[in-house]
Amino acid sequence: MSKILIRGAKVLGGEPQDVLIDGEIIAAVGSGLSAEGAQVIEAGGKILLPGLVDLHTHLREPGREDSETVLTGTKAAAVGGFTAVHAMANTFPVADTAGVVEQVWRLGKESGYCDVQPVGAVTVGLEGKKLAELGAMHDSAAGVRVFSDDGKCVDDAVIMRRALEYVKAFDGVVAQHAQEPRLTEGAQMNEGIVSAELGLGGWPAVAEESIIARDVLLAAHVGSRVHICHLSTAGSVEIVRWAKSKGWNVTAEVTPHHLLLTDELVRSYNPVYKVNPPLRTEADVLALREALADGTIDCVATDHAPHPHEDKDCEWGAAAMGMVGLETALSVVQHTMVDSGLLDWAGVADRMSFRPAHIGRLEGHGRPVSAGEPANLTLLDSAYRGEVDPAGFASRSRNTPYEGRELPGRVTHTFLRGRATVVDGKLA
């Protein structure tokens, strides 16, 4: 592999430096670097970050290739600056066996645009009744460490306890979609003033918070790791903050859309804003931003949920829940967290690379930008401003809530182990 010299980049937003990539490794970081025959990328003013890591991506393959495939999803990830994604288990068939997780893992290897780490189902068929083959999935070629029934809640406390106990043996983690099913029957949006005025079934905050409260207690009881998926309410923040103050092994993520959008948007009845958990109130959004800034929420995860046109271009009640997010995540984080002064770029690297890689125990990712480390890198033009145009997405689906909205920042280059997957904002 050839040498690449990135010249004048602001590493983690700091002073301009040169970064020399030699093969798969960062060879040197410093000022005035040179290398004979190296390809030179003039990066003056741009931000250089470690490759982003997403703990929560839906790639849909196998079974829903009309929405996304591993290839198109990893292309979207690369365009968004990601070098690794965790692929959720709610595929068809469900990723609840060693065979299915290995299939997804191998498809990721073949795609070559980013690493794909499959997430195994907690229960067989996501039905919440019987533990899936957790040990076999861990021992497979995919080396699964994260388990989740995302899309559904593991609402049976005994099953959840058993899962937490089981994954302790190999330092795994159970990632919970916190949604008490009885409290959310028929729910269409956040329960509150807007749902009352629109006459849509409400999804109350307590349905999330009650499951989180139970699960942090269970994790503490058995001494295991629990991760809270797409935390969305101010009350959930307080429960996680309390659990962490006790020293319990609890981590949590927030999506970009929950950092920016509110339930007021549902007044348009545009199904692009229909998502699970639902968009919450402005007060919730502000609480989530503060919690991400102070570290109560560990990381940003996209919950990239692609759907074909017909599943979103319909009446609200019939529409599928979910939004695509890989290609806009870093821009939304810059807008909500960096441009607002809540996080610096080192903080973004922590929340979008270091911490998610650590939670997923993903080797080779979330590493410092320094000599000897794997050359998984993202170069961002933070001065860029532009309207979101889904027609140009690499994802197979177009269900973005940001169409026509101006957002800052544009990933110009992504490197996976020293190989450019994105060059000048386009797939290599």
Rosetta blueprint (number, residue, H / E / L):
1 M L
2 S L
3 K E
4 I E
5 L E
6 I E
7 R E
8 G E
9 A E
10 K E
11 V E
12 L L
13 G L
14 G L
15 E L
16 P E
17 Q E
18 D E
19 V E
20 L E
21 I E
22 D E
23 G L
24 E L
25 I E
26 I E
27 A E
28 A E
29 V E
30 G E
31 S L
32 G L
33 L L
34 S L
35 A L
36 E L
37 G L
38 A L
39 Q E
40 V E
41 I E
42 E E
43 A L
44 G L
45 G L
46 K L
47 I E
48 L E
49 L E
50 P E
51 G L
52 L E
53 V E
54 D E
55 L E
56 H E
57 T E
58 H L
59 L L
60 R L
61 E L
62 P L
63 G L
64 R L
65 E L
66 D L
67 S L
68 E L
69 T L
70 V H
71 L H
72 T H
73 G H
74 T H
75 K H
76 A H
77 A H
78 A H
79 V H
80 G L
81 G L
82 F E
83 T E
84 A E
85 V E
86 H E
87 A E
88 M L
89 A L
90 N L
91 T L
92 F L
93 P L
94 V L
95 A L
96 D L
97 T L
98 A H
99 G H
100 V H
101 V H
102 E H
103 Q H
104 V H
105 W H
106 R H
107 L H
108 G H
109 K H
110 E H
111 S H
112 G L
113 Y L
114 C L
115 D E
116 V E
117 Q E
118 P E
119 V L
120 G E
121 A L
122 V L
123 T E
124 V H
125 G H
126 L H
127 E L
128 G L
129 K L
130 K L
131 L E
132 A L
133 E L
134 L H
135 G H
136 A H
137 M H
138 H H
139 D H
140 S L
141 A L
142 A L
143 G L
144 V L
145 R L
146 V E
147 F E
148 S L
149 D L
150 D L
151 G L
152 K L
153 C L
154 V L
155 D L
156 D L
157 A H
158 V H
159 I H
160 M H
161 R H
162 R H
163 A H
164 L H
165 E H
166 Y H
167 V H
168 K H
169 A H
170 F H
171 D L
172 G L
173 V E
174 V E
175 A E
176 Q E
177 H L
178 A L
179 Q L
180 E L
181 P H
182 R H
183 L H
184 T H
185 E L
186 G L
187 A L
188 Q L
189 M E
190 N E
191 E L
192 G L
193 I H
194 V H
195 S H
196 A H
197 E H
198 L H
199 G L
200 L L
201 G L
202 G E
203 W E
204 P L
205 A H
206 V H
207 A H
208 E H
209 E H
210 S H
211 I H
212 I H
213 A H
214 R H
215 D H
216 V H
217 L H
218 L H
219 A H
220 A H
221 H H
222 V H
223 G L
224 S L
225 R L
226 V E
227 H E
228 I E
229 C L
230 H L
231 L L
232 S L
233 T L
234 A H
235 G H
236 S H
237 V H
238 E H
239 I H
240 V H
241 R H
242 W H
243 A H
244 K H
245 S H
246 K L
247 G L
248 W L
249 N L
250 V E
251 T E
252 A E
253 E E
254 V E
255 T L
256 P H
257 H H
258 H H
259 L H
260 L H
261 L L
262 T L
263 D H
264 E H
265 L H
266 V H
267 R H
268 S H
269 Y L
270 N L
271 P H
272 V H
273 Y H
274 K L
275 V L
276 N L
277 P L
278 P L
279 L L
280 R L
281 T L
282 E H
283 A H
284 D H
285 V H
286 L H
287 A H
288 L H
289 R H
290 E H
291 A H
292 L H
293 A H
294 D H
295 G L
296 T L
297 I L
298 D L
299 C E
300 V E
301 A L
302 T L
303 D L
304 H E
305 A L
306 P L
307 H L
308 P L
309 H H
310 E H
311 D H
312 K H
313 D L
314 C L
315 E L
316 W H
317 G H
318 A H
319 A L
320 A L
321 M L
322 G L
323 M E
324 V L
325 G L
326 L L
327 E L
328 T L
329 A H
330 L H
331 S H
332 V H
333 V H
334 Q H
335 H H
336 T H
337 M H
338 V H
339 D L
340 S L
341 G L
342 L L
343 L L
344 D L
345 W H
346 A H
347 G H
348 V H
349 A H
350 D H
351 R H
352 M H
353 S H
354 F H
355 R H
356 P H
357 A H
358 H H
359 I H
360 G L
361 R L
362 L L
363 E L
364 G L
365 H L
366 G L
367 R L
368 P L
369 V L
370 S L
371 A L
372 G L
373 E L
374 P E
375 A L
376 N L
377 L E
378 T E
379 L E
380 L E
381 D E
382 S E
383 A E
384 Y E
385 R E
386 G E
387 E E
388 V E
389 D L
390 P H
391 A H
392 G H
393 F L
394 A L
395 S L
396 R L
397 S L
398 R L
399 N L
400 T L
401 P L
402 Y L
403 E E
404 G L
405 R L
406 E E
407 L E
408 P E
409 G E
410 R E
411 V E
412 T E
413 H E
414 T E
415 F E
416 L E
417 R L
418 G L
419 R E
420 A E
421 T E
422 V E
423 V E
424 D L
425 G L
426 K E
427 L E
428 A L
